[in-house]
Amino acid sequence: MIKFFLVATGLIIIGFFGVRRISKLPSRYDRKPRHINSWQALDQGIDPSTNDQATT
């Protein structure tokens, strides 16, 4: 009976660390773009109309 609880506890611990490791992997869609367009700048709180390239 004690062996069963030790094995069950061990499997739970191994499963916990396995899920934790998988959840830390970066998603392929979470990459940052090399160049930020005006829509992405607005999403990040940057006003694209105040940059050096804007001509008004």
Backbone torsions as a table, in degrees:
resi	resn	phi	psi	omega
1	MET	NA	-41.4	179.7
2	ILE	-66.7	-37.0	178.6
3	LYS	-62.9	-38.0	178.8
4	PHE	-61.0	-45.1	179.8
5	PHE	-67.0	-36.5	177.6
6	LEU	-66.4	-44.0	178.8
7	VAL	-65.7	-43.4	179.2
8	ALA	-63.1	-42.6	178.3
9	THR	-64.2	-42.1	178.0
10	GLY	-61.8	-43.2	178.6
11	LEU	-65.3	-38.2	178.1
12	ILE	-64.9	-42.1	179.6
13	ILE	-65.6	-44.3	178.6
14	ILE	-62.7	-41.6	177.7
15	GLY	-63.8	-40.1	178.9
16	PHE	-61.0	-48.6	-179.5
17	PHE	-69.2	-30.6	176.0
18	GLY	-65.6	-45.7	177.9
19	VAL	-65.4	-39.2	179.3
20	ARG	-63.2	-40.4	-179.7
21	ARG	-68.2	-42.3	179.8
22	ILE	-65.5	-37.4	-177.9
23	SER	-70.6	-19.7	179.0
24	LYS	-85.2	-9.1	-179.6
25	LEU	-67.5	138.0	179.7
26	PRO	-72.4	144.1	177.3
27	SER	-80.6	147.8	-179.4
28	ARG	-70.0	-14.5	-178.9
29	TYR	-98.7	3.5	-178.8
30	ASP	-97.7	19.1	-179.8
31	ARG	-77.0	147.2	177.2
32	LYS	-86.4	138.3	179.5
33	PRO	-70.5	152.7	178.7
34	ARG	-71.2	-39.1	179.5
35	HIS	-121.1	133.3	-179.2
36	ILE	-94.4	123.1	174.6
37	ASN	-86.2	178.0	-173.4
38	SER	-66.2	-33.3	179.1
39	TRP	-68.3	-41.8	178.9
40	GLN	-68.3	-34.7	177.3
41	ALA	-63.2	-41.1	177.6
42	LEU	-63.9	-38.2	177.8
43	ASP	-63.2	-31.5	-178.9
44	GLN	-90.9	2.2	177.6
45	GLY	85.8	16.2	179.2
46	ILE	-98.8	131.7	178.3
47	ASP	-84.8	109.1	-176.1
48	PRO	-70.4	-14.7	-179.2
49	SER	-80.8	-8.7	-178.3
50	THR	-106.6	12.2	-179.8
51	ASN	-83.4	175.6	-175.0
52	ASP	-70.2	-23.7	-176.4
53	GLN	-84.3	-12.3	-177.1
54	ALA	-73.8	129.2	176.0
55	THR	-116.7	121.7	-176.9
56	THR	-122.9	NA	NA
